[in-house]
Amino acid sequence: MAISIPFFLLLLALYFQYCSSSSYSQVLSLSVGKPEDVIVSKNGLFSAGFQAIGENAYCFTIWFAQPDHQNPTIVWMANRDQPVNGIRSTLSLIKLFDFPTNTLLPGQNLTRSIKLVSSRSETNQSSGFYKLFYDNDNILRLLYDGPDFSSTYWPDPGKSLWDAGRSTYNGSRVAVLDALGYFVSSHNYNFRTSDYGLVLQRRLTLDSDRNLRVYSREQDANECGVEEPHGRLVTWVREKRNQRFEMASWVEEIIAPVIEANYDINIMETLASVALDCVEEDRDSRPTMSQVVELLQSIDNDS
């Protein structure tokens, strides 16, 4: 199979490294008929390659790297309604990752020009009938767009937008899920996941049953031997602080090496402690915003 690789795949190849059972090398082509042809991101979080979605039908996909490639958790798929043939096929990818399928990853914006479209079913990855998008009223809506009729599912069409807690006065039309599990949108619909505060592999997916769900999974060592330590960032930092009497400086244990020694250790220790207090599981144990501002101002005045 020949693959034309313009802008998108070229960038992807620069970011990903080829992963096999025995060696690493930079690649610029993948074969449909070779399941072992997989490229893996440098941090070990994502894999990319061709996945079979039917008889002699394949799509280029990106999924969470994991040992079991038989049931990958797909986060993006190219041309899912026009799969390539496994024999003598040519595929061109031109920056298609700007247009997600049914999934958003942390930091990936959902904007006025982007929509999420569910899969047809759990086993059929072609485009389904449910769509999440910003409408002309600047509202994020979930729509059923079937072959015979269309209908809004969410927000509740029986309520006014005001009663539903939505705002139409912001024209930015953007929504995003962050790495800690906080979803925020310009039309005033925000929520935190039940495991908010933990840095996990997350995905926000519009499922085929019309439900919008946030999935989280632990980061384990993958088959390329790349391990992501401290997946639970908040827990890890809190453990370091609890061990402060056993080490010279617990802050030095959590600071990124790139910062080196270009900081005041006392100020950094205070800031890290405030950050931990702000993500306490018990809401009543968290400081108020005014308390945080007051503390930050006192640090600024003392420095």
Secondary structure by P-SEA (a helix, b strand, c coil): cbbbbccaaaaaaaabbbbcccbbbbbccccccccccccccccccccbbbbbcccccccccccccccccccccccccccccbbbbccbbbbbbccccccccccccccccccccbbbbbccccccccccccccccccccccccccccccccccccccccccccccccccccccccccccccccccccccbbbbccccccccbbbbbbccccbbbbbbbbbccccccccccccaaaaaaaaaaaacccccccccccccccccccccaaaaaaaaaaaaaaacccccccccaaaaaaaaaaaaaac
